[in-house]
Amino acid sequence: MAAFTIAAGTGNWFSALALGVTLLKCLLIPTYHSTDFEVHRNWLAITHSLPISQWYYEATSEWTLDYPPFFAWFEYILSHVAKYFDQEMLNVRNLNYSSSRTLLFQRFSVIFMDVLFVYAVHECCKCIDGKKVGKELTEKPKFILSVLLMWNFGLLIVDHIHFQYNGFLFGLMLLSIARLFQKRHMEGAFFFAVLLHFKHIYLYVAPAYGVYLLRSYCFTANKPDGSVRWNSFSFVRVISLGLVVFLVSALSLGPFLALNQLPQVFSRLFPFKRGLCHAYWAPNFWALYNALDKVLSVIGLKLKFLDPNNIPKASMTSGLVQQFQHTVLPSVTPLTTLICTLIAILVRTQQMILLPQPPEYQGIQPSIFCLWFKPQGPRGFLRCLTLCALSSFMFGWHVHEKAILLAILPMSLLSVQKAGDASIFLILTTTGHYSLFPLLFTAPELPIKILLMLLFTIYSISSLKTLFRKEKPLFNWMETFYLLGLGPLEVCCEFVFPFTSWKVKYPFLPLLLTSVYCAVGITYAWFKLYVSVLIDPPVGKTKKQ
């Protein structure tokens, strides 16, 4: 705390936070890394050793290139630095290759690219309302937000232990959000378009960008009641936005279009042959659906309603099956998940960007009637973005557990501005972060993940409680009871279950319990955010964004 006081006096507290988390990342270099480490090493080798025409066809390794072209070019650029560390890592046929120099290069490349994330956090802090300014540095919203973002537990363990390059990608997203808050709409659209061509998972939040930019940028004026003034539509602005998206897409996909390889690229980006759930169930609606099917099948067998011979020996709870037919409940198809996701996004998009409708439209829910009435500005956009991310996480096809960060990070910006959002953020982030624990399953990392999560969670709760100390408590008794239940769950999964006879018979049980328990909390946070929007008081007439 003394260090932060000194930093505050010199105005360099932000640099101190950034330096501190960078040093922590360096300390995590020797820790366990997942197969994603080999995935990215293989992509370095593919882009360095092969011509562009073979990038999306190469299949020597099972870890084929399945990210958009900008990320492939990013790996290509990194490979020309990697060759000075260890040339052997760039050999396509050196499967599962590892060396101390390879480890250092890949770890430091992630740390170095986080510079963009730190810059984006700095820009986001400029957009925070300064009304709630405490006397102490640690009570200032900008300081709290900086810690919540730069020291985010989930991002730390996913990127700097598990191993991925999410930091600079989230940096692009936060920078895009910051530019929209600053009314620099073209820059915001540009950064988001670039982001989509780095990693296509961000398509989840594209509806929020599309609606917001169309309503708040392409229409230049509102009526006195806040509804859209149709004759204010600017063709110049629409064409400008379209041109930005087109040029970015042309730069990314153009070479593959010229090679007549777009179908092959898209087949890698959208592999619908994978199953409904990842090997470890993401804690979403389908985890609850799968668990219910499992319970019903067990009951059916006990009561002899089901024939054991007709039930497949493989099970979704094995953690190994990608394609699976449910036993009792109807099996879920990619089209089903797409429809559920679109319904969730459309219904919520209309509520997040809009104030209550005029009397003639009250009770009408389709977004075609609601999208254009009284936009709430950047804050409404941010809430819409968060709900788009959460809805996609809840109902998407083959969702990875790491995708919860797509909702947690933007929700951080809302958490320091309103007590209700702070409460939702704490439930979402605590449950979502705990759901990432199974990613680190090795013994040496057990104390690290527990300690880091405890520190981040305790800080998050205490700082936001202090920030909103004049308002009602952030948790009710039920929410407190649920969050405290994560402790006994961890004890059972990590310290009790391994010594029981169930370990051999039901090896995937801890993951199932973790997924289902966390799915309950995340579903609750998602629903609570939606309800909070419905009862959110109008902000009055809005100025043009």
C-alpha positions, 0 to 999 in steps of 0.5 A, a space after each residue: 500500500 505504501 508503494 501505491 501511495 508513493 506512486 499516487 504522489 508522483 502520478 504513476 500508479 497506473 505504471 506501477 500496476 502494469 509493472 507489478 502484473 508484468 513481474 507476476 507474469 514473468 514468475 509464471 513462466 516455468 509453470 504448466 502449459 497446456 496443449 495450446 502451447 504446442 498448437 501455437 508452436 505448430 502454427 509458427 512452423 506452418 506459417 514460417 515453413 509453408 507458402 500461404 496456399 498451404 496454411 489452411 490445408 496443412 494437417 501433419 499435426 492434429 492442431 491445424 490452423 483454425 484462426 482467421 488470417 490476421 492471426 495467421 499473419 501474426 504467427 508469421 511475424 512472430 516466427 521471424 523472431 522465433 528463428 533467432 531463439 530456436 530454429 527447430 521450433 519452426 519445423 512442421 514435422 517436429 511434433 510436440 517439440 519443446 525446448 527451454 528457448 522455445 518456452 521462453 520465446 512463447 511465454 515472453 511473446 504473450 507478455 510483450 503483446 499484453 502491452 496493447 491490453 495495458 494501453 487499452 485499459 488506460 484508455 478505458 479508464 479515461 471513459 469512467 465517470 469520476 463522480 464517485 471519487 474517494 479520498 484515497 487512491 485505492 477508492 478511486 473507480 479508475 484505480 479499481 477498474 485498472 486492477 480488475 482488468 490488468 490483474 484479472 485472474 482468469 486472463 492471467 491463468 488462461 494466458 500465462 499458465 494455460 497459454 494463449 494470446 487473449 490479452 492483446 485480443 481483449 486489448 483490441 476489444 477494449 480499445 474499440 469500446 473506449 473509442 465508442 465512448 469517446 465518440 470516435 466511431 470510425 476508429 471503434 468500428 475499425 478496431 472491432 473489424 480487425 479483431 474479428 479477423 484475428 479471432 472469430 469468437 468475437 462474432 458473439 458481440 457483433 450484433 451489439 456493434 452493428 445496432 449501436 453504430 447504425 442507430 447512434 452514428 448513421 442517424 445524426 439526430 433524434 426527435 424531442 422524445 428520443 426516437 429516431 429522426 428518419 430523415 437524419 440518416 447519413 448515407 455518407 456515414 453508412 458508406 464510410 463504415 461499410 468501407 472500413 469493414 470491406 477494406 479490413 475484410 479484403 486485406 484479411 481474406 483477399 489472398 485466399 479469395 484469389 487462391 479460391 480457398 475461402 471454403 477451406 478457410 471457413 471450414 477450419 473456422 467453423 467446424 460444426 462436426 464437433 459436438 455440442 460441448 467441449 471435452 470439459 463442459 462449459 458452465 452454460 445452459 447445455 451443461 444443465 441440459 446434459 446433467 438433466 439427461 444424465 440424471 433421467 437416464 440413471 433414473 430410467 435404468 433404475 426403474 427399468 424404463 430404459 434398456 441398457 443395451 440401447 444406451 451408448 457406452 460412451 458418455 458426455 461425462 467422459 470428457 472425450 466424446 465430441 459427438 453425442 446423442 442424448 439418452 432421454 432428452 432430445 439431442 441438440 443440433 447446431 441449428 437449435 443452438 443458433 436459434 436459441 442464441 439469436 433469440 436471446 441476443 435479439 430480445 436482449 439487444 432491444 432492451 439493452 440499447 433502448 429505453 422503455 418503448 412509446 405507449 403504442 409499442 409497449 408489450 411488443 417484443 420483436 426487435 424490429 419494433 424496438 431497436 430504434 427508440 431512445 438509445 442509452 448511449 455507450 453505457 447501453 451499448 456496453 450492457 448490450 455487448 455483455 449480454 450478447 457475450 453471455 447469451 452466446 456463452 449460454 446457448 452457443 455450439 461447442 462453447 469453450 469454458 474460456 469464453 466466459 472472459 468475453 463477458 467478464 472483462 467488459 462487465 468490469 467497466 460497468 461494475 465501477 459505475 453502478 452498485 447493481 452492476 457491481 453485484 452482478 459482476 462479482 457473481 459472474 466473475 467469481 463463478 466464471 473464474 472458478 469454472 476455469 480451475 479444471 484447466 490447471 489440473 497439475 498438483 504444482 499449480 493447485 496452490 497458485 490458482 487458489 491463492 491468485 483467485 482468493 486474492 483477486 476475489 477478496 480485492 474485487 469484493 472489498 473494493 467494490 463494497 467500499 466504492 458503493 458503501 453508501 448503497 444497499 449490500 451487494 449480495 443477498 443471503 442466497 447469493 452469499 450462500 451460493 458463493 461460499 459454496 464454492 469453497 466446499 466444492 473445491 475441497 470435495 473435488 481436489 482433496 476428498 474425491 481423489 481418495 474415494 473409490 469413485 475416482 476409478 468408477 466416475 473419474 469425470 465426476 468432479 468436472 461434472 459437479 464443477 460445470 453444473 454448479 458454476 452453470 447455476 451461478 452464471 445463469 443466475 448472473 445472466 438472468 439478473 443482468 437482464 432483469 436489472 435492465 428491465 427495471 432500470 430507470 430511464 435516463 431521460 432525453 439523451 444527447 446524440 452520441 
